[in-house]
Structure formats: structure tokens, C-alpha cells
Amino acid sequence: MEKKLNFKLVEPDRSLADLVYCFSSLQNISQQQNAVIIPNGKVDLIFSKINDKTLTVALLGLESKPKYTTPEISNFFSVSFHPFAIEYIFKESIADILNSGKIPQNDFWDFNPDDLNDFDQFCEKITQKISNLLPERTDERKRRLFQLIFESNGEIPIKELSEKILWSPRQINRYFNQQFGLSLKAYCKILRFQASLDHIKNGELYPQLNFTDQSHFIKEIKQLSGVSPKELHKNENDRFLQFLVYSQK
């Protein structure tokens, strides 16, 4: 008998809300045929076990195209970070792992295989770890930058954004390219795509946001999900895993 896909989501403590989007647990993913992960504008830290003995940790960069899950990974816990968190928590650029990832050292953050036995305890431990890593100060311009683009679903004009945070368009784009490996425009497309998913899930297969026209809408949805809005709405066999988030957020 096949085990049912089991997804859990926990929102972070308010003190981490600028840095962490959510904690999640996904069990029995290997049962999901042709499961697809589509871009969500977050940076994921994945904890998984191999043969119930070996802990593997992977830091995944931003995604700008759909990807298929690895069949040998069945269960994992993860932390989804807002990009704003990267330089403060990981203290490095992730431009080199756009659409890919990397494996940190084996004893990363002092986690071990037993930490993946209980999701609630995992959330408590990693919340404490992230809290301990918080700097005394963060760059208010960058915090405000992400706040504005999230609130607008990526549709705020760069000129308006620049004026509000007193940072030139050139400096903003340099920051995105150097830190994350893609332009602000490309990142904002991902946010608009994400905002469109809720509409598509509900059967609204025409632009609800600031797309030029229906053709432009279909083109961008295909670029970021690999399929048309109609196919995405059908979500046959629950293969688009991002819809799991919308069922619990």
C-alpha cells in the first residue's frame, strides 16, 4: 500500500518574519510521480536522511525555472528563507547556485539524523539557531526593498522603488545580480508568477495581475512552470508541490 504524501507547514516566530518564510516537512515524496518544484522566490535549506542513518543538508539557490524532484529523497524538513536573510545568516553570496545548490559541512549547525525524527522539535531547534545568528543590525534599505516588492507582488516600478528606498536602480540591480545571480526584473517576474498561482488554482486562467495580455500571461506561466495555465490548474496527480503551500498558508 502506497504511503500518502504528507505536508506540514509552520510559520516562523514574529522575530524571524523578515528572514524566514516558513518551516516545512514533506514525507513520502518518492511516491509522487513526476513531482515538480516551481520557482517561489525563496532560498531553501533542506535537511534529509539517507537510509535513516545519514543526515544530508543542502542549501538551494533561487529557482528561475521548474525542476523535478530527486526520487531517492523520500522525506525532508526544510527552512524557506527570504533572500534578505542570506547575507546575514549565511554571510555569503548565492549567485553561483542559481537553479542549483551546494552541500555545507557535515556537522552544519550541529544537526544530526535524530533531529529529523520530530518536526516540532526540529522547528524549535532551528528557530533557536537562527535567532542566535541574528546580527545586531541589518541594512534597512534592503529590508524595505524586499518589503515593497513582496507587498506589490513584484509589480512596483523600479523608479518608484528606487525613490522610496533612496537606492539607485543600478545599485539595486547590482545587488541582485551579485548576491542572488539574477536581476531584479527576473526576481519580480517570479513573485508575480507566485501571486498568479492562487488565481490559477481557483480556475482563473486569465491575467489577474499586470501582464500585457493573455499571450504574455501564458508565456510567463509556461516559462516558470513548464506548462500552460490550464495544465497547471489541473495539477494532475498533485505533481506541482507549490500548491501544497497554498493549502496551508
N, C-alpha and C positions, 0 to 999 in steps of 0.2 A: 504493500500500500504506500503510495507516494505521500510524503510529508508536505503539508501546506506551507506556502510562503508566509512567513511571519515577520511583520514590520512593526517596529516601535519607534516613537519619536518623543524626545524630551527637550523642552525649550530651556535655555540656559538661565542661570540666575541673572537678575537685572544688572548686577555689577559687571557682567561679561557681555551684555547685549550688543555693544558696539563692535565686539570682536568675534563672538560666536553666534552662528545662526541656529544650530541645533546639535543635539547628540542623537544618534540613531542606531538601531540594531536591526539587522536583516538576517534572518535564519532560513535555511533550506533553499538558498538561491540557485543551487545547482539543479533543482527540479524545474527551474524556469527556462523553457526552451527559447533560444534566441533573444534573451533579455537585453535591453538596450538602455544605456545611460546617456542622457542628453544634457547639453550644457545648462548649468544653473547659475553661473557667476560666482560660485563658491569654491573654496580650496579645501579638499577633504584629507583628513588624516585617518587612515584605515588600520584597524587592528584585527588580525585574523589568526586562526590556529590551523596548523597543518598536522593531520593525524592526531589531533587532540593533545599534542605534546609541544610543538614548536610554535612560538609566537613570531609572527611576521608583522612588521609595521611599514606602511608605505605612505609617503606624502605625495598627493596627486596635485599637479598644477591645474590651472584653469583649463576648461574644455571649450573649444570653439567649433567642434563637430561631434556627431554621435559616435559612441563606441560600444562594442559588445563586451559583455561580462566574461571573466575568466572562469571556465567550467570547474576547475579544480578547487576554487574557493566556494565553500558552501555557506559559511556563517561569518559575519563580521560585525564589529562595533565601529562606529566612526564619529568623528567630530567634523562638522562643516563650519569652516571659518569664513568670515567676511574677509575680502582681500586686505582691508585696512589692518588686519591683525598680523600679517606676515612679517613685516619688518620689526614688530615689537615682540612677537612670540618666538619666531624662528630666526630673526636677525639676519636675514639673507634675501636675495632676490630669487624669484621662482620663474624668471623669464626663460630659463633653459629647460624647464619641464612643462611648457605649454603642450597640452594634449598627451602628456606622458606623466612620469612620476619618478621617484627615487626612494631607496631604502635607507633610512637612518641607521645608526649603530644598533647592535643587538639589544643593549640594555636601555634603549631610548626611554627617558623619563621614568626609569625604574619600574616599568611594567613587566609582568611575567604572564605565562599562559593561564595561571589560575585567576587572573584579573578579568578573564573573559567568561567566567562561569556565571556571573551575576551582573546584569546590565545596570541595575540601580546602583550597585556598589561601584561599578566602573564609572558611572556618571559622577558620583561623589568624589572618587579619587582624581579623576581628570579635571574636575572643576577646581579642586584644591591646587593641583599642579599648575594650571593656567593662571589661577589667582596669584600664586607665588611668583610667576614670571612677569606679572604686570609691571610696566615701568611707572615711575612716579609721574611722568608727563608724556603726553602724546601730542603730535602736531595737530592743532585744532583745524588748520586748513584742510588737511587730509580727512579728518573725521567728518567735517562739514561737507566736503566733496562727495563722499560716499552717501551721506545722509540725503543730500539733494538728488543724486542720481537714482537712489533707491525709491525715494518718495515720488519721483516723476516716472518711474518705470523706464528710465533711460531716455526719456523724451525731452529733457531740458536742453535748450540750445547751448552750445559750448560758450558762446559770447555771454549769455546770461549767467552761466555757471562761473565763468572767469570773473565777472563783475562782482558776484556775490561773495566769492572767497578771496578776492584780490590776488589771483594767481593767473598768469598769462596762459592762453591756450597752448602755446608752445611748451611751457613748463609742465602743464598738465599732461600733455601727450608724451613728453619725455619721461615723466614719472611712470606712466602706464607701460610704455614700451620697455623701459629699463627694469622695472620691478616685476611686471607680470607677463611680458612677452607679446602684448597686443595693444592696439591703440584704444583710446577712449571710445571712439566711434564703434569699434568692433565689440567692445565690452557692453556698450549701451544697447547694441542690437540683441545681445544675449538677454539682457534684462527685459527688453520689450517682448522677446520671444517667450520668456518665462511668464510674463504677465498675460500673454495670449493663451497660455496653456489652460488656464481656468475657464476661459471662454470656449475653447475648443472642446474641452472635456464636457461642457454643457451643451455641445452641439451647435455653437455659434461659429459657423465655418466661413465667416467673412470678417474683414478688419474691424476691430473694436478700438484699436489704437491708431497712432499716427503713421500708418502705411500709406504710400502714394495711391495705390489702388489694389484691386483683388489680385492682379498678377504679381505685384510686388509682395503682397502678403504670402501668397502660395510659394513664391520663390524663396523667401527667407525661412519659412517654416520647413521647407524641404532641405535647405542648406544646413539647418541646425538640428533637425530630427531625422533626416534621411527619407522621410515620406511626406505625402500630401496632408493637408489639414484633415481631410476626410478619413484617411487611413489612421492618422494619429487619434482621431476621435473614436474610431472603432476599438483601438487598443486591443487587438486580438490576443488572447492568452495572457493578458495583463503584462505584455512584454516591455512596455515603457515604464520603467521603475519610478520615474519622477512623479507619476500620478499617485503613487503611494503617499508622497509627502502632502499632496493636496487633500487627501482623505483624512489627514490627521492634524493639519495646521489650522 
